[in-house]
Amino acid sequence: MDFLRNLFFSPVPAEFRRDVDAMIEELVQIGRRDDFLSERPGAGFNGQCRHIRTREIGTRLYQIGGVEVMTYVMKRVRSKLNASLAVHLSYAWADIGEWVP
């Protein structure tokens, strides 16, 4: 049922759908190329070893629609990657708005 709900319902406001779709694709590329977490800071990762661009995207998603939109994007990214990378994304978004990994 959740699959059908996600297929036909999007919490993303209509005026942001293209932007959010582009951010989903960018997150998928980051996940495949770099991962969302690192063992050490530097080279695109902040002091907490979280991918900097990933956090920028998470912050923008929170501005667009809060945790509901972030959760929607997380599910879309997970469907294109694997569960462990989705967990990494969740931890990379820690402390953005009300997001809790």
ZIVENSUL-V695289 format. One record per run of one state. SS is the DSSP state (A for helix, B for strand, O for the rest). FROM is the first residue (numbers start at 1). TO is the last residue. If there is no record, write none. Layout:
# ZIVENSUL-V695289
ss = <SS SS>
from = <FROM FROM>
to = <TO TO>
This chain:
# ZIVENSUL-V695289
ss = <O A O A O B O B O B O B A O A O>
from = <1 2 9 14 34 37 38 42 43 45 46 50 52 81 83 93>
to = <1 8 13 33 36 37 41 42 44 45 49 51 80 82 92 101>
